[in-house]
């Protein structure tokens, strides 16, 4: 009798885990889709976990997100990255990413463990929309984990060309004009306590340039 009870209990456990494996990934994917849908147009969300019961503790083996467009501040992006700390593998992309002042194209993010890699395309049209005084911006050097951008701007009838260094400093992404006392005009482009930016690079592309960055979750 005791043996029959043990077999029955084991059977119930197997059924419960089986149902969880079938149901929980879909529930988690729908929850993430709803959350992202408040800020853009979602094309695909896929969540994988084995055993699926780990999703109850916000752990997942793999998450895939595909979006047509996404609108968010850098602070909100950092919060989403922090939430992804317990995801083993993350592949996310958005054809259009509106990060506030600037719109990025073909943005992609890849996470493996605590390592992050990201890339995006910046068009001159989007740059001019963000800063109308800019005539053009192009990367002129990319090495040692930092890059140099050369921008031409026109204001009050005067056109000037200035180089600026984009680099990872103390885990933050900063932009500093290469001019005397340029340190006084340093801009923090990205800073989040959960993300450490390690290096950044760029290359020319039709109509603008492509940027890439590497970092890790803290």
MOKADA-V133569 format. One record per backbone hydrogen bond with DSSP energy under -0.5 kcal/mol. CO is the residue of the C=O (numbers start at 1). NH is the residue of the N-H. E is the energy in kcal/mol with one decimal. If there is no record, write none. Layout:
co: (CO:CO)
nh: (NH:NH)
e: (E:E)
This chain:
co: (1:2:3:4:5:6:7:8:9:10:11:12:13:14:15:16:17:18:19:20:23:24:25:26:27:28:29:30:31:32:33:34:35:36:37:39:40:41:41:44:46:48:48:51:52:53:54:54:55:60:61:62:63:64:65:66:66:67:68:69:70:73:74:75:76:77:78:79:80:82:83:84:86:86:88:89:90:91:92:93:94:95:96:96:97:97:98:99:102:104:105:107:108:109:110:111:112:114:115:116:117:118:119:120:121:122:123:124:125:126:127:131:133:136:138:141:143:145:146:147:148:148:149:149:150:151:152:152:153:155:158:160:162:163:164:165:165:166:167:167:169:171:172:172:173:173:174:175:176:177:179:181:182:183:187:187:190:192:194:195:195:196:199:201:203:205:207:208:209:210:211:212:213:214:214:215:216)
nh: (5:6:7:8:9:10:11:12:13:14:15:16:17:18:19:20:21:22:23:24:27:28:29:30:31:32:33:34:35:36:37:38:38:39:40:71:42:68:69:66:64:61:62:54:55:56:57:59:58:88:89:48:91:46:93:43:44:95:96:41:98:77:78:79:80:81:82:83:84:85:86:87:60:88:113:63:111:65:109:67:107:106:70:98:99:104:72:101:99:97:121:94:119:92:117:90:115:217:112:215:110:213:108:211:105:209:127:128:129:130:131:134:154:152:150:148:146:200:143:166:140:141:151:164:138:162:135:136:160:158:155:153:151:178:149:167:176:147:169:174:172:197:169:174:189:190:167:187:165:179:182:184:185:186:175:189:173:195:218:192:197:216:214:212:210:208:124:205:122:203:120:201:118:198:199:116:196)
e: (-2.1:-2.3:-2.3:-2.5:-2.5:-2.7:-2.3:-2.2:-2.4:-2.4:-2.3:-2.8:-2.7:-2.4:-2.9:-2.5:-2.3:-1.5:-2.6:-2.1:-2.0:-2.8:-2.5:-2.3:-2.2:-2.2:-2.5:-2.5:-1.9:-2.6:-2.2:-0.7:-0.8:-1.9:-0.5:-3.0:-0.6:-2.5:-0.9:-2.7:-2.6:-1.9:-2.0:-1.9:-2.3:-1.6:-1.4:-2.0:-1.9:-2.4:-1.1:-2.9:-2.3:-2.5:-1.6:-2.9:-2.2:-1.9:-0.7:-1.8:-3.1:-2.1:-2.2:-1.8:-2.2:-2.2:-2.2:-1.9:-1.0:-1.5:-0.6:-1.9:-1.6:-0.6:-2.5:-2.5:-2.7:-2.6:-3.2:-2.1:-1.8:-2.1:-2.3:-0.5:-0.9:-3.3:-2.9:-0.7:-1.9:-3.0:-3.0:-2.6:-2.1:-2.7:-2.3:-2.2:-2.0:-2.6:-2.2:-2.5:-2.9:-2.4:-2.7:-2.8:-2.9:-2.5:-1.9:-2.6:-1.8:-1.8:-3.0:-2.3:-2.6:-2.5:-3.2:-3.0:-1.9:-1.7:-1.9:-3.3:-2.8:-1.2:-0.6:-2.7:-2.0:-2.6:-4.1:-1.4:-2.5:-1.9:-2.5:-2.6:-2.8:-3.5:-3.0:-0.5:-2.5:-2.5:-0.6:-2.8:-2.1:-2.2:-2.8:-0.6:-2.1:-1.6:-2.1:-3.1:-2.8:-1.6:-2.2:-1.7:-1.6:-1.1:-3.0:-0.8:-2.7:-1.4:-2.7:-0.6:-0.6:-1.9:-2.3:-2.5:-3.2:-2.3:-2.7:-2.1:-3.4:-2.2:-2.1:-2.6:-2.6:-3.1:-1.7:-3.1:-3.0)
